[in-house]
Amino acid sequence: MNLAFPDREMAFRIRFDQPLSDEALERFSLDNDPWRVERDADGDLIMMTPVNSRGGALEGDVYAELAFWARADGRGKVFGPSAGFRLQDTSVRAADAAWMSLARWNALTPEQQQSFAPICPEFIIEVRSKSDRLATLEAKMEMWIANGAELAWLIDPLRRAVAIYRPGDAPELLHDPTSVQGTGPVAGFELVISRIWQ
C-alpha cells in the first residue's frame, strides 16, 4: 500500500512520555539515519526526510560559500546541517549553515563542543526545499532569532527570494537579488545568489 501526502511537508513529530535527554537524542539520531532529527522546545522530536538531490546541492553550495569565506576571514567557525545546538528554550535545532565566532566557540568546554553545544550561532542560513512549508520555515527563523541569533537568512529558491531576519525588526524580503551582503557578525560575507539559483 502506498501512502501519499499531497501538499504536505515531509516532517513528522514524535512525542514521548518524557522528553529525550541530549544523550538519548544523539543515539536516536544515529539509529535513524538518514532522517534529520531535531527536538523542539516542548520536547517533541521533529523527523525530516532527506532533501532531494537539487535541494541538497543548493544547501551544499550555500554551506561551501560560507565556509570558504569564514576560512579566509578567520573570525569564526562554520557548521553544516548535521550540527545540532541546544538552545535557550531547551530545543535542539540544526541549520543548513551556521556561523559562530571563535571567541564564543572556544569559550565552550571540550565536553560541550562534543555534544549539542549549549549555544546559538550568531548567523544562520536556512534553504527552503520543495517539501518545506514556508510558514514552518518562517517560524523556525523567528525561533533562531528568539534564541540569540543576530542575523538569519531564509533562502527560498521556489520564490527566488531571500528573507533577512534581525532581532527587533520585521523580516526584510529581497526579491530575486543578485547577491546578499552579510552584516553584523558576518560583515564582509557576500553570497552571490545568482550563482545559487543556477
N, CA and C atoms as an extended XYZ file, in Angstrom:
594
Properties=species:S:1:pos:R:3:atomname:S:1:resname:S:1:resid:I:1 pbc="F F F"
N         0.839       -1.166        0.000 N   MET     1
C         0.000        0.000        0.000 CA  MET     1
C         0.890        1.236        0.000 C   MET     1
N         0.606        2.186       -0.861 N   ASN     2
C         1.356        3.423       -0.931 CA  ASN     2
C         0.570        4.538       -0.266 C   ASN     2
N         1.255        5.341        0.528 N   LEU     3
C         0.631        6.495        1.155 CA  LEU     3
C         1.104        7.743        0.449 C   LEU     3
N         0.197        8.643        0.164 N   ALA     4
C         0.547        9.903       -0.478 CA  ALA     4
C         0.066       11.046        0.396 C   ALA     4
N         0.910       12.044        0.521 N   PHE     5
C         0.570       13.217        1.316 CA  PHE     5
C         0.742       14.452        0.444 C   PHE     5
N        -0.213       14.729       -0.446 N   PRO     6
C        -0.060       15.891       -1.320 CA  PRO     6
C        -0.034       17.174       -0.519 C   PRO     6
N         0.819       18.107       -0.980 N   ASP     7
C         0.932       19.423       -0.353 CA  ASP     7
C         1.290       19.343        1.123 C   ASP     7
N         2.016       18.317        1.515 N   ARG     8
C         2.450       18.182        2.910 CA  ARG     8
C         3.968       18.179        2.944 C   ARG     8
N         4.534       18.881        3.913 N   GLU     9
C         5.963       18.766        4.085 CA  GLU     9
C         6.259       17.389        4.670 C   GLU     9
N         7.404       16.861        4.346 N   MET    10
C         7.741       15.526        4.803 CA  MET    10
C         8.516       15.606        6.119 C   MET    10
N         7.798       16.029        7.164 N   ALA    11
C         8.345       16.058        8.516 CA  ALA    11
C         7.293       15.471        9.441 C   ALA    11
N         7.752       14.716       10.431 N   PHE    12
C         6.850       14.070       11.366 CA  PHE    12
C         7.251       14.453       12.783 C   PHE    12
N         6.270       14.546       13.667 N   ARG    13
C         6.526       14.847       15.074 CA  ARG    13
C         6.265       13.602       15.898 C   ARG    13
N         7.154       13.363       16.851 N   ILE    14
C         7.015       12.234       17.759 CA  ILE    14
C         7.077       12.781       19.179 C   ILE    14
N         6.120       12.390       19.996 N   ARG    15
C         6.113       12.816       21.395 CA  ARG    15
C         6.294       11.594       22.280 C   ARG    15
N         7.264       11.667       23.177 N   PHE    16
C         7.497       10.620       24.163 CA  PHE    16
C         6.860       11.041       25.490 C   PHE    16
N         6.660       10.076       26.380 N   ASP    17
C         6.125       10.405       27.710 CA  ASP    17
C         7.043       11.389       28.426 C   ASP    17
N         8.338       11.181       28.277 N   GLN    18
C         9.349       12.086       28.829 CA  GLN    18
C        10.252       12.526       27.684 C   GLN    18
N        10.569       13.817       27.582 N   PRO    19
C        11.481       14.246       26.512 CA  PRO    19
C        12.809       13.513       26.587 C   PRO    19
N        13.379       13.206       25.451 N   LEU    20
C        14.673       12.535       25.417 CA  LEU    20
C        15.762       13.478       25.925 C   LEU    20
N        16.694       12.930       26.678 N   SER    21
C        17.870       13.696       27.075 CA  SER    21
C        18.712       13.968       25.831 C   SER    21
N        19.684       14.859       25.954 N   ASP    22
C        20.570       15.138       24.825 CA  ASP    22
C        21.291       13.875       24.373 C   ASP    22
N        21.738       13.071       25.340 N   GLU    23
C        22.462       11.839       25.003 CA  GLU    23
C        21.552       10.847       24.282 C   GLU    23
N        20.315       10.706       24.777 N   ALA    24
C        19.367        9.791       24.127 CA  ALA    24
C        18.990       10.298       22.739 C   ALA    24
N        18.865       11.624       22.603 N   LEU    25
C        18.552       12.198       21.287 CA  LEU    25
C        19.680       11.930       20.303 C   LEU    25
N        20.913       12.042       20.761 N   GLU    26
C        22.048       11.770       19.882 CA  GLU    26
C        22.037       10.312       19.427 C   GLU    26
N        21.762        9.381       20.354 N   ARG    27
C        21.682        7.957       19.980 CA  ARG    27
C        20.527        7.718       19.014 C   ARG    27
N        19.366        8.324       19.309 N   PHE    28
C        18.191        8.172       18.451 CA  PHE    28
C        18.488        8.660       17.038 C   PHE    28
N        19.189        9.800       16.939 N   SER    29
C        19.539       10.348       15.623 CA  SER    29
C        20.445        9.396       14.859 C   SER    29
N        21.447        8.853       15.550 N   LEU    30
C        22.369        7.928       14.888 CA  LEU    30
C        21.652        6.660       14.434 C   LEU    30
N        20.705        6.177       15.251 N   ASP    31
C        19.976        4.953       14.922 CA  ASP    31
C        18.978        5.152       13.788 C   ASP    31
N        18.638        6.404       13.490 N   ASN    32
C        17.607        6.671       12.485 CA  ASN    32
C        18.132        7.458       11.295 C   ASN    32
N        19.404        7.295       11.006 N   ASP    33
C        19.988        7.880        9.804 CA  ASP    33
C        19.306        7.255        8.579 C   ASP    33
N        18.939        7.970        7.528 N   PRO    34
C        19.320        9.325        7.162 CA  PRO    34
C        18.316       10.412        7.587 C   PRO    34
N        17.349       10.083        8.437 N   TRP    35
C        16.415       11.108        8.889 CA  TRP    35
C        17.182       12.211        9.613 C   TRP    35
N        16.726       13.445        9.449 N   ARG    36
C        17.265       14.569       10.201 CA  ARG    36
C        16.341       14.783       11.390 C   ARG    36
N        16.907       14.736       12.589 N   VAL    37
C        16.097       14.762       13.803 CA  VAL    37
C        16.443       16.003       14.627 C   VAL    37
N        15.418       16.744       15.035 N   GLU    38
C        15.576       17.877       15.935 CA  GLU    38
C        14.584       17.714       17.081 C   GLU    38
N        14.810       18.446       18.172 N   ARG    39
C        13.884       18.439       19.309 CA  ARG    39
C        13.393       19.859       19.519 C   ARG    39
N        12.057       20.033       19.601 N   ASP    40
C        11.537       21.378       19.800 CA  ASP    40
C        11.484       21.713       21.289 C   ASP    40
N        11.026       22.927       21.606 N   ALA    41
C        11.035       23.397       22.993 CA  ALA    41
C        10.073       22.620       23.878 C   ALA    41
N         9.100       21.918       23.285 N   ASP    42
C         8.158       21.105       24.058 CA  ASP    42
C         8.662       19.680       24.272 C   ASP    42
N         9.822       19.352       23.711 N   GLY    43
C        10.365       18.009       23.836 CA  GLY    43
C         9.962       17.079       22.706 C   GLY    43
N         9.112       17.553       21.770 N   ASP    44
C         8.727       16.726       20.628 CA  ASP    44
C         9.902       16.582       19.665 C   ASP    44
N        10.026       15.399       19.068 N   LEU    45
C        11.030       15.204       18.033 CA  LEU    45
C        10.439       15.551       16.683 C   LEU    45
N        11.226       16.253       15.885 N   ILE    46
C        10.846       16.589       14.513 CA  ILE    46
C        11.753       15.776       13.612 C   ILE    46
N        11.150       14.851       12.854 N   MET    47
C        11.924       13.994       11.961 CA  MET    47
C        11.645       14.408       10.528 C   MET    47
N        12.718       14.741        9.810 N   MET    48
C        12.597       15.224        8.448 CA  MET    48
C        13.295       14.272        7.493 C   MET    48
N        12.658       14.048        6.353 N   THR    49
C        13.292       13.216        5.339 CA  THR    49
C        14.475       13.963        4.739 C   THR    49
N        15.426       13.244        4.147 N   PRO    50
C        16.492       13.938        3.425 CA  PRO    50
C        15.893       14.778        2.297 C   PRO    50
N        16.565       15.872        1.955 N   VAL    51
C        16.074       16.702        0.853 CA  VAL    51
C        16.409       16.018       -0.463 C   VAL    51
N        15.723       16.443       -1.531 N   ASN    52
C        16.024       15.866       -2.844 CA  ASN    52
C        17.411       16.319       -3.305 C   ASN    52
N        17.898       15.745       -4.361 N   SER    53
C        19.275       15.992       -4.798 CA  SER    53
C        19.520       17.462       -5.129 C   SER    53
N        18.567       18.096       -5.812 N   ARG    54
C        18.758       19.511       -6.167 CA  ARG    54
C        18.785       20.371       -4.903 C   ARG    54
N        17.877       20.081       -3.968 N   GLY    55
C        17.870       20.824       -2.711 CA  GLY    55
C        19.163       20.630       -1.936 C   GLY    55
N        19.669       19.397       -1.946 N   GLY    56
C        20.928       19.129       -1.272 CA  GLY    56
C        22.093       19.863       -1.918 C   GLY    56
N        22.060       19.963       -3.245 N   ALA    57
C        23.112       20.705       -3.945 CA  ALA    57
C        23.065       22.187       -3.584 C   ALA    57
N        21.854       22.750       -3.491 N   LEU    58
C        21.721       24.156       -3.102 CA  LEU    58
C        22.250       24.374       -1.693 C   LEU    58
N        21.857       23.505       -0.753 N   GLU    59
C        22.365       23.609        0.613 CA  GLU    59
C        23.889       23.513        0.629 C   GLU    59
N        24.427       22.575       -0.151 N   GLY    60
C        25.877       22.400       -0.210 CA  GLY    60
C        26.589       23.622       -0.751 C   GLY    60
N        26.012       24.232       -1.786 N   ASP    61
C        26.618       25.441       -2.353 CA  ASP    61
C        26.643       26.573       -1.329 C   ASP    61
N        25.528       26.752       -0.618 N   VAL    62
C        25.452       27.820        0.383 CA  VAL    62
C        26.450       27.569        1.506 C   VAL    62
N        26.482       26.342        2.014 N   TYR    63
C        27.433       25.994        3.069 CA  TYR    63
C        28.872       26.230        2.608 C   TYR    63
N        29.185       25.800        1.380 N   ALA    64
C        30.554       25.944        0.868 CA  ALA    64
C        30.959       27.411        0.757 C   ALA    64
N        30.061       28.254        0.273 N   GLU    65
C        30.377       29.680        0.154 CA  GLU    65
C        30.682       30.281        1.521 C   GLU    65
N        29.859       29.948        2.524 N   LEU    66
C        30.089       30.470        3.871 CA  LEU    66
C        31.394       29.914        4.448 C   LEU    66
N        31.655       28.636        4.230 N   ALA    67
C        32.867       28.009        4.765 CA  ALA    67
C        34.124       28.597        4.127 C   ALA    67
N        34.113       28.807        2.813 N   PHE    68
C        35.281       29.389        2.139 CA  PHE    68
C        35.554       30.786        2.676 C   PHE    68
N        34.489       31.575        2.823 N   TRP    69
C        34.665       32.933        3.341 CA  TRP    69
C        35.192       32.895        4.779 C   TRP    69
N        34.602       32.052        5.615 N   ALA    70
C        34.994       32.001        7.024 CA  ALA    70
C        36.451       31.584        7.179 C   ALA    70
N        36.909       30.673        6.367 N   ARG    71
C        38.307       30.246        6.461 CA  ARG    71
C        39.246       31.404        6.136 C   ARG    71
N        38.914       32.156        5.095 N   ALA    72
C        39.753       33.300        4.727 CA  ALA    72
C        39.636       34.422        5.761 C   ALA    72
N        38.442       34.607        6.314 N   ASP    73
C        38.188       35.685        7.263 CA  ASP    73
C        38.844       35.408        8.621 C   ASP    73
N        38.744       34.169        9.091 N   GLY    74
C        39.434       33.752       10.299 CA  GLY    74
C        38.789       34.118       11.627 C   GLY    74
N        37.591       34.705       11.610 N   ARG    75
C        36.965       35.117       12.881 CA  ARG    75
C        36.004       34.095       13.454 C   ARG    75
N        35.611       33.091       12.657 N   GLY    76
C        34.573       32.198       13.141 CA  GLY    76
C        34.658       30.803       12.576 C   GLY    76
N        33.723       29.984       13.048 N   LYS    77
C        33.632       28.568       12.678 CA  LYS    77
C        32.284       28.326       12.007 C   LYS    77
N        32.268       27.476       10.981 N   VAL    78
C        31.051       27.192       10.219 CA  VAL    78
C        30.586       25.774       10.508 C   VAL    78
N        29.257       25.612       10.581 N   PHE    79
C        28.637       24.318       10.870 CA  PHE    79
C        27.638       23.983        9.772 C   PHE    79
N        27.541       22.688        9.449 N   GLY    80
C        26.614       22.230        8.425 CA  GLY    80
C        25.326       21.703        9.025 C   GLY    80
N        24.459       21.134        8.181 N   PRO    81
C        23.107       20.755        8.613 CA  PRO    81
C        23.034       19.582        9.582 C   PRO    81
N        24.133       18.907        9.834 N   SER    82
C        24.092       17.801       10.791 CA  SER    82
C        24.505       18.232       12.194 C   SER    82
N        24.857       19.515       12.382 N   ALA    83
C        25.297       20.007       13.692 CA  ALA    83
C        24.113       20.561       14.473 C   ALA    83
N        23.815       19.939       15.604 N   GLY    84
C        22.715       20.398       16.445 CA  GLY    84
C        23.212       21.276       17.577 C   GLY    84
N        22.400       22.260       17.960 N   PHE    85
C        22.714       23.167       19.062 CA  PHE    85
C        21.574       23.140       20.069 C   PHE    85
N        21.918       23.045       21.361 N   ARG    86
C        20.903       23.117       22.406 CA  ARG    86
C        20.698       24.584       22.750 C   ARG    86
N        19.486       25.060       22.510 N   LEU    87
C        19.191       26.489       22.608 CA  LEU    87
C        18.596       26.843       23.963 C   LEU    87
N        18.432       28.143       24.208 N   GLN    88
C        17.895       28.628       25.484 CA  GLN    88
C        16.534       28.035       25.801 C   GLN    88
N        15.718       27.794       24.779 N   ASP    89
C        14.364       27.266       25.005 CA  ASP    89
C        14.349       25.745       25.196 C   ASP    89
N        15.507       25.125       25.338 N   THR    90
C        15.750       23.682       25.536 CA  THR    90
C        15.632       22.854       24.259 C   THR    90
N        15.274       23.492       23.131 N   SER    91
C        15.214       22.736       21.884 CA  SER    91
C        16.629       22.404       21.412 C   SER    91
N        16.734       21.399       20.552 N   VAL    92
C        17.979       21.075       19.853 CA  VAL    92
C        17.671       21.213       18.379 C   VAL    92
N        18.277       22.215       17.756 N   ARG    93
C        17.956       22.517       16.367 CA  ARG    93
C        19.229       22.574       15.535 C   ARG    93
N        19.063       22.387       14.223 N   ALA    94
C        20.162       22.440       13.268 CA  ALA    94
C        19.766       23.365       12.122 C   ALA    94
N        20.749       24.032       11.557 N   ALA    95
C        20.524       24.915       10.407 CA  ALA    95
C        21.261       24.353        9.199 C   ALA    95
N        20.862       24.783        8.014 N   ASP    96
C        21.566       24.328        6.814 CA  ASP    96
C        23.011       24.821        6.803 C   ASP    96
N        23.235       26.017        7.337 N   ALA    97
C        24.584       26.545        7.539 CA  ALA    97
C        24.528       27.503        8.714 C   ALA    97
N        25.571       27.516        9.519 N   ALA    98
C        25.610       28.395       10.688 CA  ALA    98
C        27.045       28.855       10.901 C   ALA    98
N        27.179       30.060       11.462 N   TRP    99
C        28.491       30.632       11.758 CA  TRP    99
C        28.507       31.077       13.208 C   TRP    99
N        29.617       30.781       13.898 N   MET   100
C        29.797       31.192       15.283 CA  MET   100
C        31.194       31.783       15.432 C   MET   100
N        31.307       32.851       16.188 N   SER   101
C        32.613       33.466       16.412 CA  SER   101
C        33.514       32.489       17.173 C   SER   101
N        34.802       32.556       16.866 N   LEU   102
C        35.755       31.676       17.546 CA  LEU   102
C        35.801       31.955       19.040 C   LEU   102
N        35.605       33.217       19.428 N   ALA   103
C        35.630       33.541       20.851 CA  ALA   103
C        34.539       32.783       21.597 C   ALA   103
N        33.348       32.721       21.031 N   ARG   104
C        32.251       32.017       21.700 CA  ARG   104
C        32.456       30.507       21.637 C   ARG   104
N        32.921       29.989       20.498 N   TRP   105
C        33.171       28.560       20.353 CA  TRP   105
C        34.266       28.106       21.330 C   TRP   105
N        35.349       28.867       21.402 N   ASN   106
C        36.465       28.481       22.257 CA  ASN   106
C        36.151       28.623       23.741 C   ASN   106
N        35.102       29.383       24.082 N   ALA   107
C        34.691       29.507       25.485 CA  ALA   107
C        33.952       28.264       25.976 C   ALA   107
N        33.523       27.407       25.062 N   LEU   108
C        32.855       26.163       25.430 CA  LEU   108
C        33.891       25.142       25.889 C   LEU   108
N        33.488       24.276       26.790 N   THR   109
C        34.380       23.201       27.221 CA  THR   109
C        34.469       22.153       26.105 C   THR   109
N        35.516       21.312       26.115 N   PRO   110
C        35.577       20.228       25.124 CA  PRO   110
C        34.344       19.328       25.181 C   PRO   110
N        33.822       19.093       26.379 N   GLU   111
C        32.625       18.253       26.506 CA  GLU   111
C        31.421       18.915       25.823 C   GLU   111
N        31.283       20.225       25.992 N   GLN   112
C        30.182       20.936       25.345 CA  GLN   112
C        30.333       20.926       23.836 C   GLN   112
N        31.549       21.067       23.344 N   GLN   113
C        31.788       21.047       21.907 CA  GLN   113
C        31.489       19.680       21.302 C   GLN   113
N        31.639       18.622       22.095 N   GLN   114
C        31.433       17.271       21.585 CA  GLN   114
C        30.002       16.787       21.784 C   GLN   114
N        29.133       17.637       22.272 N   SER   115
C        27.717       17.282       22.401 CA  SER   115
C        26.918       18.299       21.577 C   SER   115
N        25.629       18.428       21.863 N   PHE   116
C        24.863       19.508       21.247 CA  PHE   116
C        25.258       20.778       21.997 C   PHE   116
N        26.108       21.573       21.402 N   ALA   117
C        26.674       22.727       22.100 CA  ALA   117
C        25.558       23.628       22.634 C   ALA   117
N        25.636       24.021       23.917 N   PRO   118
C        24.571       24.830       24.519 CA  PRO   118
C        24.732       26.309       24.185 C   PRO   118
N        24.559       26.621       22.916 N   ILE   119
C        24.796       27.984       22.434 CA  ILE   119
C        24.101       28.144       21.083 C   ILE   119
N        23.701       29.359       20.773 N   CYS   120
C        23.093       29.642       19.474 CA  CYS   120
C        24.124       30.336       18.589 C   CYS   120
N        24.349       29.857       17.391 N   PRO   121
C        25.256       30.565       16.486 CA  PRO   121
C        24.760       31.991       16.223 C   PRO   121
N        25.702       32.890       15.949 N   GLU   122
C        25.324       34.276       15.681 CA  GLU   122
C        24.637       34.445       14.330 C   GLU   122
N        24.990       33.569       13.361 N   PHE   123
C        24.474       33.703       11.992 CA  PHE   123
C        23.950       32.365       11.512 C   PHE   123
N        22.763       32.402       10.918 N   ILE   124
C        22.059       31.194       10.469 CA  ILE   124
C        21.638       31.360        9.014 C   ILE   124
N        21.751       30.294        8.240 N   ILE   125
C        21.154       30.246        6.897 CA  ILE   125
C        20.300       28.985        6.811 C   ILE   125
N        19.067       29.161        6.372 N   GLU   126
C        18.188       28.031        6.041 CA  GLU   126
C        17.838       28.136        4.562 C   GLU   126
N        17.792       26.985        3.890 N   VAL   127
C        17.446       26.928        2.466 CA  VAL   127
C        16.153       26.143        2.327 C   VAL   127
N        15.153       26.758        1.733 N   ARG   128
C        13.863       26.082        1.562 CA  ARG   128
C        13.963       25.036        0.461 C   ARG   128
N        13.502       23.829        0.774 N   SER   129
C        13.430       22.779       -0.239 CA  SER   129
C        11.978       22.626       -0.693 C   SER   129
N        11.799       21.841       -1.715 N   LYS   130
C        10.462       21.682       -2.305 CA  LYS   130
C         9.450       21.145       -1.298 C   LYS   130
N         9.910       20.364       -0.333 N   SER   131
C         8.988       19.755        0.631 CA  SER   131
C         8.748       20.620        1.868 C   SER   131
N         9.409       21.766        1.962 N   ASP   132
C         9.263       22.632        3.138 CA  ASP   132
C         8.073       23.576        2.991 C   ASP   132
N         7.248       23.640        4.027 N   ARG   133
C         6.208       24.662        4.072 CA  ARG   133
C         6.840       25.982        4.482 C   ARG   133
N         6.496       27.035        3.762 N   LEU   134
C         7.093       28.333        4.034 CA  LEU   134
C         6.795       28.786        5.463 C   LEU   134
N         5.556       28.615        5.920 N   ALA   135
C         5.188       29.070        7.262 CA  ALA   135
C         6.010       28.352        8.336 C   ALA   135
N         6.301       27.077        8.126 N   THR   136
C         7.107       26.325        9.085 CA  THR   136
C         8.523       26.885        9.158 C   THR   136
N         9.098       27.174        7.994 N   LEU   137
C        10.447       27.728        7.976 CA  LEU   137
C        10.486       29.140        8.546 C   LEU   137
N         9.466       29.936        8.264 N   GLU   138
C         9.419       31.282        8.824 CA  GLU   138
C         9.367       31.228       10.348 C   GLU   138
N         8.612       30.285       10.888 N   ALA   139
C         8.561       30.119       12.345 CA  ALA   139
C         9.922       29.682       12.885 C   ALA   139
N        10.618       28.841       12.144 N   LYS   140
C        11.947       28.407       12.579 CA  LYS   140
C        12.920       29.575       12.581 C   LYS   140
N        12.804       30.464       11.595 N   MET   141
C        13.683       31.632       11.563 CA  MET   141
C        13.442       32.512       12.791 C   MET   141
N        12.178       32.719       13.132 N   GLU   142
C        11.856       33.508       14.324 CA  GLU   142
C        12.387       32.824       15.589 C   GLU   142
N        12.343       31.493       15.600 N   MET   143
C        12.877       30.743       16.733 CA  MET   143
C        14.372       30.974       16.881 C   MET   143
N        15.111       30.972       15.761 N   TRP   144
C        16.554       31.229       15.826 CA  TRP   144
C        16.826       32.602       16.436 C   TRP   144
N        16.093       33.614       15.973 N   ILE   145
C        16.302       34.971       16.482 CA  ILE   145
C        15.946       35.045       17.961 C   ILE   145
N        14.842       34.430       18.359 N   ALA   146
C        14.423       34.457       19.768 CA  ALA   146
C        15.438       33.785       20.674 C   ALA   146
N        16.221       32.863       20.134 N   ASN   147
C        17.207       32.143       20.937 CA  ASN   147
C        18.611       32.732       20.852 C   ASN   147
N        18.748       33.882       20.201 N   GLY   148
C        20.035       34.570       20.255 CA  GLY   148
C        20.765       34.786       18.953 C   GLY   148
N        20.264       34.286       17.826 N   ALA   149
C        20.935       34.570       16.554 CA  ALA   149
C        20.847       36.073       16.271 C   ALA   149
N        21.928       36.642       15.788 N   GLU   150
C        21.966       38.067       15.475 CA  GLU   150
C        21.525       38.362       14.048 C   GLU   150
N        21.613       37.356       13.187 N   LEU   151
C        21.265       37.515       11.777 CA  LEU   151
C        20.891       36.144       11.230 C   LEU   151
N        19.829       36.086       10.434 N   ALA   152
C        19.413       34.811        9.841 CA  ALA   152
C        18.844       35.074        8.449 C   ALA   152
N        19.232       34.233        7.497 N   TRP   153
C        18.753       34.353        6.119 CA  TRP   153
C        17.940       33.115        5.769 C   TRP   153
N        16.773       33.325        5.210 N   LEU   154
C        15.958       32.245        4.644 CA  LEU   154
C        16.024       32.375        3.134 C   LEU   154
N        16.713       31.440        2.504 N   ILE   155
C        16.866       31.445        1.044 CA  ILE   155
C        15.777       30.560        0.455 C   ILE   155
N        14.972       31.150       -0.413 N   ASP   156
C        13.808       30.454       -0.971 CA  ASP   156
C        13.937       30.377       -2.491 C   ASP   156
N        14.541       29.306       -3.007 N   PRO   157
C        14.674       29.190       -4.460 CA  PRO   157
C        13.335       29.018       -5.171 C   PRO   157
N        12.309       28.578       -4.445 N   LEU   158
C        10.998       28.407       -5.079 CA  LEU   158
C        10.387       29.753       -5.445 C   LEU   158
N        10.650       30.771       -4.639 N   ARG   159
C        10.152       32.125       -4.921 CA  ARG   159
C        11.260       33.048       -5.420 C   ARG   159
N        12.489       32.529       -5.509 N   ARG   160
C        13.655       33.335       -5.865 CA  ARG   160
C        13.715       34.573       -4.970 C   ARG   160
N        13.704       34.317       -3.679 N   ALA   161
C        13.682       35.394       -2.695 CA  ALA   161
C        14.572       35.032       -1.511 C   ALA   161
N        15.005       36.052       -0.799 N   VAL   162
C        15.764       35.882        0.433 CA  VAL   162
C        15.121       36.764        1.496 C   VAL   162
N        14.775       36.177        2.639 N   ALA   163
C        14.239       36.931        3.766 CA  ALA   163
C        15.348       37.060        4.806 C   ALA   163
N        15.568       38.287        5.269 N   ILE   164
C        16.624       38.572        6.238 CA  ILE   164
C        15.968       38.891        7.574 C   ILE   164
N        16.376       38.156        8.602 N   TYR   165
C        15.822       38.297        9.953 CA  TYR   165
C        16.888       38.893       10.874 C   TYR   165
N        16.462       39.889       11.667 N   ARG   166
C        17.309       40.521       12.676 CA  ARG   166
C        16.477       40.728       13.935 C   ARG   166
N        17.093       40.696       15.113 N   PRO   167
C        16.331       40.936       16.346 CA  PRO   167
C        15.657       42.311       16.325 C   PRO   167
N        14.398       42.344       16.704 N   GLY   168
C        13.676       43.602       16.836 CA  GLY   168
C        13.158       44.200       15.557 C   GLY   168
N        13.407       43.563       14.408 N   ASP   169
C        12.956       44.091       13.123 CA  ASP   169
C        12.053       43.087       12.417 C   ASP   169
N        11.162       43.608       11.581 N   ALA   170
C        10.387       42.724       10.709 CA  ALA   170
C        11.330       42.145        9.653 C   ALA   170
N        11.048       40.945        9.162 N   PRO   171
C        11.906       40.373        8.121 CA  PRO   171
C        11.964       41.285        6.896 C   PRO   171
N        13.148       41.389        6.319 N   GLU   172
C        13.354       42.154        5.083 CA  GLU   172
C        13.354       41.161        3.929 C   GLU   172
N        12.469       41.340        2.961 N   LEU   173
C        12.343       40.404        1.849 CA  LEU   173
C        12.989       40.983        0.604 C   LEU   173
N        13.949       40.258        0.055 N   LEU   174
C        14.612       40.653       -1.190 CA  LEU   174
C        14.109       39.743       -2.306 C   LEU   174
N        13.567       40.332       -3.364 N   HIS   175
C        13.056       39.557       -4.493 CA  HIS   175
C        14.130       39.433       -5.563 C   HIS   175
N        14.483       38.207       -5.880 N   ASP   176
C        15.455       37.880       -6.927 CA  ASP   176
C        16.731       38.718       -6.837 C   ASP   176
N        17.378       38.729       -5.658 N   PRO   177
C        18.604       39.532       -5.540 CA  PRO   177
C        19.761       38.879       -6.287 C   PRO   177
N        20.690       39.693       -6.750 N   THR   178
C        21.910       39.169       -7.362 CA  THR   178
C        22.835       38.622       -6.288 C   THR   178
N        22.908       39.344       -5.154 N   SER   179
C        23.737       38.898       -4.041 CA  SER   179
C        23.149       39.435       -2.747 C   SER   179
N        23.605       38.871       -1.625 N   VAL   180
C        23.186       39.315       -0.308 CA  VAL   180
C        24.457       39.588        0.503 C   VAL   180
N        24.469       40.736        1.170 N   GLN   181
C        25.643       41.161        1.925 CA  GLN   181
C        25.471       40.829        3.407 C   GLN   181
N        26.481       40.246        3.993 N   GLY   182
C        26.466       39.986        5.419 CA  GLY   182
C        26.658       41.267        6.211 C   GLY   182
N        26.034       41.328        7.373 N   THR   183
C        26.179       42.464        8.273 CA  THR   183
C        26.448       41.931        9.673 C   THR   183
N        26.719       42.832       10.609 N   GLY   184
C        26.899       42.418       11.995 CA  GLY   184
C        28.007       41.395       12.132 C   GLY   184
N        27.708       40.219       12.673 N   PRO   185
C        28.750       39.232       12.949 CA  PRO   185
C        29.474       38.738       11.699 C   PRO   185
N        28.813       38.780       10.542 N   VAL   186
C        29.437       38.286        9.307 CA  VAL   186
C        29.615       39.416        8.297 C   VAL   186
N        29.901       40.617        8.790 N   ALA   187
C        30.203       41.733        7.892 CA  ALA   187
C        31.366       41.345        6.994 C   ALA   187
N        31.216       41.590        5.716 N   GLY   188
C        32.239       41.210        4.747 CA  GLY   188
C        31.889       39.962        3.953 C   GLY   188
N        30.929       39.179        4.437 N   PHE   189
C        30.490       37.996        3.689 CA  PHE   189
C        29.495       38.413        2.611 C   PHE   189
N        29.691       37.925        1.412 N   GLU   190
C        28.748       38.160        0.319 CA  GLU   190
C        28.377       36.821       -0.294 C   GLU   190
N        27.092       36.562       -0.370 N   LEU   191
C        26.609       35.353       -1.028 CA  LEU   191
C        26.040       35.763       -2.382 C   LEU   191
N        26.678       35.297       -3.437 N   VAL   192
C        26.220       35.629       -4.789 CA  VAL   192
C        25.070       34.684       -5.121 C   VAL   192
N        23.861       35.188       -4.930 N   ILE   193
C        22.659       34.361       -5.090 CA  ILE   193
C        22.452       33.937       -6.528 C   ILE   193
N        22.864       34.768       -7.489 N   SER   194
C        22.660       34.427       -8.900 CA  SER   194
C        23.352       33.113       -9.225 C   SER   194
N        24.487       32.815       -8.574 N   ARG   195
C        25.150       31.518       -8.796 CA  ARG   195
C        24.367       30.389       -8.164 C   ARG   195
N        23.732       30.673       -6.988 N   ILE   196
C        22.957       29.642       -6.285 CA  ILE   196
C        21.735       29.266       -7.104 C   ILE   196
N        21.042       30.249       -7.679 N   TRP   197
C        19.844       29.944       -8.476 CA  TRP   197
C        20.193       29.025       -9.641 C   TRP   197
N        21.365       29.193      -10.219 N   GLN   198
C        21.737       28.374      -11.373 CA  GLN   198
C        21.961       26.940      -10.955 C   GLN   198
